[in-house]
Amino acid sequence: MVRHRGVAEFASAQFREKFPHADNETLTSKCTVEIAVKSPDGTAKQTQVTVGQLLDMIAPLSELDGECRGCPANLSGRAFGCIGKVNYPIRKEAEDWLLARLPDDAKDANLVLLLKYLADLGIDGAPVETQRSRSRMFERKEAAVRKWGGWLGPKMQITSSQLLHLLAFSESIGPEQAQLYSRLLDLAKLGSEPGEISDAVAQFRVFLRAVNLAGRLNANLAVEA
């Protein structure tokens, strides 16, 4: 429902820009959008609705806005700030930024643990590669790669697809998982790191802050890829 609120706001703004003199009745009755509606069996179907119908659907949210003030899970400070999104297509710089969070030292304890965790659970990035093969889902045609090891030691690597598989391709991240991911990706430092970031990276940073917060609050984090 919160997602539908965002859709209504975006569609209304676009309609107003195109038809600046249109009245509210025209906006609510003539402006249409497509939304995903889940059936009882869990499958999603694209359905066309008017902005007016969408506003009626999300009306109950306005009664709950005030509950978000002071909530420790509210990352943005706005209503329903515990809910966020990462837009498609996934940008190249976002994948690069995610991989750059990994340690440089091949002997780093967190890196060694992450490599073992990925191998033990079979997190190979395959679901992400399936998405990557579709048009307009990823800016990169191939996953970014970080490599360690060399002349005398074993060669190791992690791809951006593996990290996205780890973080985003489950229905939820439990508290213990969140605590582990926070350790492996050094998420405690998020928000205090210097330098400018793009909007695409900012969305990923908010998501990783939510992972870190879920671990600290001992809460589940719902995820939908």
C-alpha positions in Angstrom: 0.0 0.0 0.0 2.9 2.4 0.7 4.3 1.6 -2.7 1.0 2.5 -4.2 1.1 5.9 -2.5 4.4 6.6 -4.2 2.9 5.5 -7.5 -0.1 7.9 -7.0 2.2 10.8 -6.1 4.4 10.2 -9.1 1.5 9.8 -11.6 -0.2 12.9 -10.3 3.0 15.0 -10.7 3.5 13.7 -14.2 -0.2 14.4 -15.1 0.0 17.9 -13.6 3.1 18.7 -15.6 1.5 17.6 -18.8 -1.9 19.1 -18.1 -1.3 22.0 -15.7 -4.8 23.4 -16.0 -6.7 20.2 -15.4 -8.9 20.1 -12.3 -8.8 17.5 -9.5 -11.8 15.6 -10.9 -10.1 15.2 -14.3 -6.9 14.0 -12.6 -8.5 11.4 -10.4 -10.8 10.0 -13.2 -8.7 10.3 -16.3 -5.1 9.6 -15.1 -4.5 5.9 -15.0 -1.6 3.7 -13.8 -0.8 0.0 -13.7 -0.2 -1.6 -10.3 0.6 -5.2 -9.3 -2.2 -6.8 -7.3 -1.6 -10.1 -5.6 -4.3 -12.8 -5.9 -5.1 -15.2 -3.0 -2.5 -17.7 -4.3 0.3 -15.1 -4.1 0.7 -14.5 -7.8 0.8 -10.8 -9.0 -1.3 -9.5 -11.8 -0.9 -6.1 -13.5 -4.1 -4.1 -13.1 -5.0 -0.7 -14.5 -6.7 1.7 -12.1 -7.4 5.4 -12.0 -5.5 7.7 -9.6 -8.9 8.2 -7.9 -9.2 4.5 -7.3 -5.6 4.3 -6.1 -6.2 7.2 -3.7 -9.2 5.4 -2.2 -7.1 2.3 -1.7 -4.3 4.1 0.2 -6.6 6.4 2.2 -6.2 4.3 5.4 -2.5 5.1 5.4 -3.2 8.7 6.4 -4.5 7.6 9.8 -1.2 5.9 10.5 1.3 8.6 9.5 1.7 9.9 13.0 2.7 6.5 14.4 6.0 6.8 12.5 7.3 9.7 14.6 10.0 8.5 17.0 10.0 5.0 15.6 13.5 3.6 15.8 13.0 1.8 12.5 12.3 5.0 10.7 15.4 5.6 8.6 14.2 8.6 6.6 12.3 10.7 9.1 9.2 10.6 6.9 5.9 8.7 7.2 6.6 5.0 6.7 10.3 5.6 6.6 11.0 2.0 7.4 10.1 1.2 3.8 12.4 1.9 0.9 13.2 0.8 -2.6 16.1 0.4 -5.1 15.1 1.4 -8.6 15.8 -0.7 -11.7 17.9 -0.7 -13.7 20.6 -1.4 -11.2 23.4 1.0 -12.0 27.0 0.1 -12.6 28.3 2.4 -9.9 26.0 0.7 -7.3 27.4 -2.7 -8.0 31.0 -1.3 -7.9 30.2 0.4 -4.6 28.8 -2.8 -3.1 31.9 -4.8 -4.0 34.2 -2.0 -2.8 32.9 -2.6 0.7 34.8 -5.8 0.9 38.3 -5.9 2.6 41.5 -5.6 0.5 43.4 -8.1 2.6 42.8 -11.7 1.5 43.4 -12.9 5.0 40.8 -10.6 6.6 38.7 -12.7 8.9 35.4 -11.3 7.7 36.4 -11.9 4.1 37.3 -15.5 4.8 34.0 -16.0 6.6 32.1 -14.4 3.8 33.7 -16.7 1.2 32.9 -19.7 3.3 29.3 -18.6 3.9 28.7 -18.1 0.1 30.2 -21.5 -0.7 28.4 -23.4 2.0 25.0 -21.9 1.1 25.5 -22.2 -2.6 25.1 -18.4 -3.1 26.4 -18.2 -6.7 24.4 -15.3 -8.0 22.4 -17.4 -10.4 19.0 -15.7 -9.7 20.6 -12.3 -10.3 22.1 -13.4 -13.6 18.6 -14.5 -14.7 17.4 -11.0 -14.0 20.5 -9.5 -15.6 19.7 -11.3 -18.9 16.5 -9.3 -19.2 16.4 -5.9 -20.8 16.4 -2.7 -18.6 17.1 -4.6 -15.3 20.9 -4.0 -15.0 23.2 -1.4 -16.5 26.0 -4.0 -16.5 25.7 -6.9 -18.9 28.1 -8.9 -16.7 28.6 -8.9 -13.0 31.5 -6.9 -11.4 34.2 -9.0 -9.8 36.6 -8.6 -6.9 39.6 -11.0 -6.8 42.1 -11.9 -4.1 45.2 -14.1 -3.9 47.9 -14.5 -6.5 51.3 -16.0 -7.0 51.6 -18.2 -4.0 48.2 -18.3 -2.4 44.9 -19.6 -3.6 42.9 -17.3 -5.9 39.5 -16.2 -4.6 36.7 -14.0 -6.1 33.3 -12.6 -5.3 30.9 -11.1 -7.8 28.4 -8.4 -7.4 25.7 -10.9 -8.4 26.6 -13.0 -5.4 26.3 -10.1 -3.0 22.9 -9.1 -4.5 21.8 -12.8 -4.3 22.9 -12.8 -0.6 21.1 -9.6 0.3 18.0 -9.3 -1.9 16.8 -12.7 -3.1 15.0 -14.0 0.0 11.7 -13.0 1.4 13.3 -11.7 4.6 16.5 -11.2 6.5 16.3 -12.4 10.1 18.0 -10.6 13.0 21.0 -13.1 13.2 21.5 -12.8 9.4 21.4 -9.0 9.6 24.0 -9.1 12.4 26.2 -11.4 10.3 25.8 -9.3 7.1 26.6 -6.1 9.1 29.8 -7.7 10.3 30.8 -9.1 6.9 30.1 -5.8 5.0 31.2 -3.5 7.8 27.8 -1.8 7.8 28.4 0.0 11.1 30.4 2.6 9.2 27.5 3.5 6.8 26.6 7.2 7.0 30.0 8.3 8.3 32.0 7.6 5.2 33.3 10.6 3.3 32.7 11.5 -0.3 29.8 12.2 -2.6 27.6 9.4 -3.8 25.1 9.1 -6.7 21.4 8.6 -6.2 21.8 4.9 -7.3 24.4 4.3 -4.6 22.3 6.3 -2.0 19.4 3.8 -2.4 21.7 0.9 -1.8 23.2 2.6 1.2 19.8 3.1 2.7 19.0 -0.6 2.2 22.2 -1.6 3.9 21.5 0.8 6.7 18.2 -1.0 7.1 20.0 -4.4 7.3 22.3 -3.0 10.0 19.3 -1.5 11.9 17.4 -4.8 11.7 20.4 -6.5 13.4 20.5 -3.9 16.1 16.8 -3.9 16.8 16.6 -7.7 16.6 13.9 -7.4 13.9 13.1 -9.1 10.6 13.7 -7.1 7.4 11.2 -7.9 4.6 12.8 -8.0 1.1 11.2 -8.2 -2.3 13.5 -8.4 -5.4 
